[in-house]
Amino acid sequence: MRSRWFCQAKRGEWASVAESADIGGSRVLVTWAPQILSYFNAGHHTPLYSVAGYLRARPGVGHVDVMDYSVESITWKRVADHLFQHEYDVVAVMNDLDGVDGLPRFLTYVREVAPNSRIVTFGRLSGMQPGLFRALDLDGIVGPGDYESGVLDFLGYCDGSIDAGSVHGVELRIDGQWQAPESAGRMLSPAEWVLPDITEIPYERYDELYRDDQNKFCGIPHRRELVVPTARGCPIGCDFCEVPAVFGRRDRRLSVDRVIRYIEDGFTAMPFEYVSFYAPTFTLDRVWVTELCDELIARGSRYPWKCATTVHHLDQELVALMGRSGCVRISVGVETLDARGAAHLPRLKRKADEAVADLAGWCDRAGIELNCFVIVGLPGTNAASAEETISALKRLGVRTRPTMYCPNERLTEGMTMQDIALHNRQIILDGGRSTAEERRRAYGILFGRSDDLTEVFERIPRHAPARGASVGVGGAP
């Protein structure tokens, strides 16, 4: 037996454990590099835990650790400790749309203190534009497709169980040259997905990030959420959305039975207080949503929940049913009420003021908070457009959440990591074409203090402490 130090991600602390020297297969770290996050949505971080769980369920993978450095109070010294003492065979580091500013330094540390580790990156940004990462010191880049299958194929290539030609959706650096995959990334069936093991997730950190509603993050302050990654893929095709490019246009979602089991197991194991359904367009499949609501009602509607969808995929009857089943918040992308911005939205998102007003009324009668996303800087509009849209929504009594338009078409190979880090939904990237006054008005919408803060947490009961743990809650199907 020998001891090594490892990171207990589920408690956010470090511990010494005895580890058997005869563990077979690869040793893998699934991680998010240290950085200051520009925005926080717990759903965006769940792939860390789903990928780790998927790898653990596969034969030949010996040991998998998972650590989200981006939410931990951690130093680079501790990061180096972790990498040096674990001697990982593979480090799989997640990227996000602007979550790359800590990546170059992290890669330097891996190469320097753990030179035998092979490094692969996966995530929303590489799924959209894998070429952005070719200038980095990586061994593999997972492109479009489900992350789990890409990382698993990379492991197989590293341990020699499959050759380069059998790797799906992953660019490989071979002899210093990037080699495009011969086959596209795989889209797994929902039955193959592994839901996050809740015992690994640092919920205390999430609670802290969600506490101040001035941030307008997606979580509900003062209550703990259980994120349920419910669906992948979307046929709507908004230009500013990465989902179709990465996960395809076909909606894939878990069975209602599996969703219910995950919720029940989670609430039994830990003191969660509401559910966040993480899906590109939650009510896209009306039959599925109706079945889910009926099942929740049959259980006494005891799990408060929220979701994100479109105005188009809601009507009075469905909203009322959602409210009866425990829904407390619906988020929709209104984007703009300025007709000049309509050309830059999919047809089904071009909604008149009356449609939004109708939805606000349905939600109010159903006891649901309506949360409306508004895009600042959408082509064809200006700051005044966003201000007018927000004012109109406030008159309807709904909560608004502004976001900056992200020109994904400007993401091109050769951009530096600093350029990519600024390419987010907060900074205006128009080459200085807007006036100083226009920029100040736009930033006032994004960063000024808000007066339409949520009170929906008051509708969500506090839960008693956990009644007993269910080991590995979520795990394999």
C-alpha positions, 0 to 999 in steps of 0.5 A: 500500500502507498499513500498519496494526497488527493482532492475530495471535491465533494467536500472541497478539502484535501485528505490523505488516503491509502490507495492500492498500488494495483489499481488497473487502467488509466488514472484520470482527472476531469477538471475546470482550470482556475479562473474568475468566472464571468457568469455562473450557472450550475448547469454549465458545470454539470458536464464535469460530473457527468463525464467523470461518472461516464468514465467510471462506468467504462471498463479499463478506466482505473480511477477518476477524480473530478475537481472544479477549480473555478469555484474553489478557494484555491491557490496555484500551489495547491493545484501543483500539489494535486497534479504532482502527487497524483501522477494522472495518465490523462487530464481532461480539462473543460472549456467554456464559451469564455472560460479559457483565461486560466487555461494556458497557465494550467497547461503549463503547470501540468506539463511542468509538474506532471510531464507524463500526463496527456491533456485533452480539452472538451466543452462548449467552446471547443465543440463550436470551434475546435481550431481555437485550441490548436495553438495550445499545448494539448494532445487532444481537442474534443469537437462537436458531439457528446463530451463523454464519448470524445473523452473516452475515445481519447483515453482509448487512444492514449492507452493503445486500446484503439488507434487514431482512426477509430477516435470519434470527434477528437482532433489529435496531436500526433508528432507535433501535427494536428490530425482531424478525426476521421469520424464525427463525434458521437451523440449518445442516447439518453439511456447512456448518460450518467447523471452527476453524483451529487456527493461530488459537487461543492454545493456550498460554493454554489450557494455563495455564488447565487446568494446576491440576486443583483448578479442575476445568475440563474439560481434562486438565492437562499435556497439550494438547487438540484440541477437535473441535466434533462435534455440535449440538442435543439432544433430552433437554431438561434445564431447566438446559441452553441447548442445545435452546433455542439449537440445537434438539432435533434432533441434528446431527453431522459425518460420521465421515470429516470428524472423522477428517480434522480430527484427523489434520490437527491432530496432523500440524500441531501437538503435540496430545496428546489429542482433546476431542469437543465435543458435547451428548450424544456417544453419543446416536447409537450407530451414529455412535459405533461407526463412529468407534471402529472408524475410530480402532481401524483407525488404531491407537487412537493418538489419546487422547480424551474426551467428555461424554454421559449414563449412559443412552446408555452400556452395557458393550459401548459403553464397552469399544469406546470404551476400545479406540479410545483413550477416556481419560475419559467425563464424565456428568451424574449431577447428584444421587443424592438422589431428591428432586431427580429431579423436576427432571431428565429421566426418562432422567437419573433413575438409581439408584446401581446404574446409576452403579456399573455404569458405574464398573465398565465404565469401570474395566475399559476403562481410562477415567476416569469424571468425574461432574458433581454439581449443588449447589443442584438444587431439592429438594436441599440441600448435604447431598444434594450431599455425600452424592452426591459421597461415594457417587461417590468410593467408586466411585473416580470423579472428581467435578466439582461445579457450582452450579444455574443458575436460567435461568427467572430470566433476565428482560429488564431485568436489569443486566449485573452481575446477569447476570454473577452468574447463573452456576454458582458463586454461590447465587441464592436471594434469601437464603432459605438459611441461612448454614451451608447456603451455607457448606457449598455453597461448601465443595463448590464452592470447597474443596480437592478430593482426587479430582484426575485422574491420567489425563494419565499415560495420555496420551503426550507427543507430539514437536514438530509435523512440519510445518504444514498451512496453515489446518487445519480450515477449510472442509468 
